[in-house]
């Protein structure tokens, strides 16, 4: 039986594992998704600053294919990559690899959408001043789209919390693993409820913080 003090310890450890998974997978998915999203935006045949229909279609297909995979299946498919990089396919560290790859296409779409929302007049004015494409991306598109990017990354983090919970079903660790192993398999409803409540709390805190940061950026524009 799991006593109260043991329950607190289990929830604390599982929460720490979830936060580690979400933090690093968010970091790596942004690093992967940012250049992909920028390329998708700037190569768009209609709105891109450097239209390249063929490259845009290739990138679009890649993103669509990766986004269509259910996370559990993608995680299983990426077991060999996790073993290659980290020499293990189970546990908190190993889960970061599939989480990052699963979230990267979503991040790319978020960034692409945010960049396309920038007023074309601002881009044209920058172009008229002699700015290069790289300068437009770095000094106009990315800064102007920051509030939308924050909203998108906030949504990405929330999705990753859900993904990390699913990863617990196949040895990923974290709150999902706690809910399954100690809650479901051992018929401990209190453990499952505690894990779910912590997940809900994390989502609420992250959404609130993200919304406030985005709103503050909008006021400063």
N, C-alpha and C positions, 0 to 999 in steps of 0.2 A: 504494500500500500504506500501511496505517496502522501506524506504529511504536508502541512502547510509550508513549513520552512523549506522542505525539499521541493515543493511546487514552485515557490518563489525562486529558488536557485535554478531549477530547470528552465523556467520562463525567462529568467535573466540571461542565462547562457544562450538559449535559443534566440532571444532578441538580439543579442550581440552578434551572433552568427548571421542573422538576417540582415542586420545593418551593414556588416562587412561585405556580404554578398551584393547588396543593393548599391553601396557606395562605389565599390570597384567596378561593378558591371555598368553602372551609370557612367563612370569616368571613361571606361574603355569603349562603351557604345557611342559616346559623344565623339571620342577621338576617331572612331571608324565612320560614324554617320555624318559628321560635319563636312569633310571633303566631298563625300558622296552627295550630300544634299546640296552643297554649293554647285557641284557639277551639274546636277539635275536642273537646277534653277538657271544657271548662266547659259546652258546649252539648249534650252527650250526653243523650239522653232519659232514661237510667236512672241514670247516675252523675254527671252534670254539676251544678255548683252553680247554674247558670242554664240549665236545659233549654230548648232551642230546636230541636225536631226538624227543621223545614224548613231552617233555616240549616245545621244539622249535616249533613243529607243533601246539600245543595248543595256544601259544602266537601269532603265525603267523595268525591263524584263527581269533583270537580276534581282532588283528590289522586290518586285511582285512575287517572284518565286520564293524568296526567302521569307517573305511575310505570310505566305500561304501555308507554311509548315506549322502544324500544331507543336507547341513548345515541348511537350513530352517526347514526341517522336524526334524532334530536332536534337534534343538533349541526348537521346540514345545514339543517334547517328554521329554525334560529336564526341562520344566516349573515347574513340581512338585519338582525337586531337587533344583532348584533356590529358590523356595518358602520355602523349608525346611531349606536351609542354610542361606538365606538372608531375608526371609519373604516377598519377592516380586518376581514377574516374569517379570517385565518390568523395563526399565531404564538402565542406564549405568552399575551399579553394578551387576544387575541380569544377564546381557549379558556376563559378564566375565566367568560365570560358563560354559555355553555351548561352548563358544569360546575356553576355555582351554581344554575341553574334546574333541572337534572337532579337535584341532591342535595336541593333544598329540600323536595320532597314526602316524601322519605325522612326528613329531619330532623323534619318535622311529625309523622309517625307515631311516631318515636322519642320525641318530647316528649309526644305524646298518651298513649302507653303508660306512660311514666315517671310522669306526673301521675296516671294512674288507679291506679297502684300505691300511692299515698299512703293511709295508714290513714284511712278515713272518720271514725273517732272523733276524730282530730285536727282535721279540718275542722269537725265538729259542735261541738267544744269552742271552737274559734275563733269560730264563728258565735254560740254562746251568750254569748261575751264581747262581742258587739256589733260584730265585725269586718265591714267591707263586703266585697263580692265582690273588689274590687281588692286589698284588704289580705290576703284569704285567698290570692289568687294569688301576691302578691309576698312575703308573710311566712310562708306555710305550704306551699303546693303546690310552688313552685319550690325553696325550701331543703330540704324533706323529700325531694325527688326527685333531688337533686344527684348522688348516686352513680350512679343509673341514667342520668342525663343524660350524665355523663362517659363511661360505657360506650357509650352510643348515639353520642355525638360521635366517640369513638374508632373505632367501626365505620364511621361516615360518612367519616372521613379515609381509612381503609383502602380503602373503596369508591372514593373520589375518586382515589386513587393508581391504581387499576385503570382508571377512566374516563380519566384523563390519559394512560395508556399507549395506550388505544384511540384517543384523539384524535390521537396521532402518525400514525395511518394516513391522516389527511386534513389534514396540515399543522399539527398542534397544537404541535409542538415537544416537548421533554422526552425522557425515556428511551425512550418508545414510538417516537418519531420516529427516535431514534438506532438502536434495534434494527432498524427497518424499512429506513431509508435506507443505513446503513453496515453493518448485519449481514446482513439478508435479501437486499436488492437487490444488494449487492456481494459476497455469498457469504463474509462474514467472520464465521465462527462465534464467534470470540473476542469480537468486539464485541457480538454478541447475548447471549452468556453473561454478559459484564460488565454489560450493562444489566439483565438479569434478576436477577443477584445483588444489584445495588444496590436494585432494587425489593423483593426479598425482605428485604433488610436494613432498609429503611425501614419495611416492614410490621411486622417483628419488633420494632423499636425503639418504634414508635408503640403497638403493642399492649401491650408491657411497661410503658411509661410510663403509659398510660391505665389499665391494670389496677391499678397501684400507687397512682395518685391516687384511684381509686374505692375501693380497699380502705382507704386512709387516711381517707377521708371517712366510710366506714361505721364505723370504729373510734371516730371522734370524735362520732358521733351519740348 
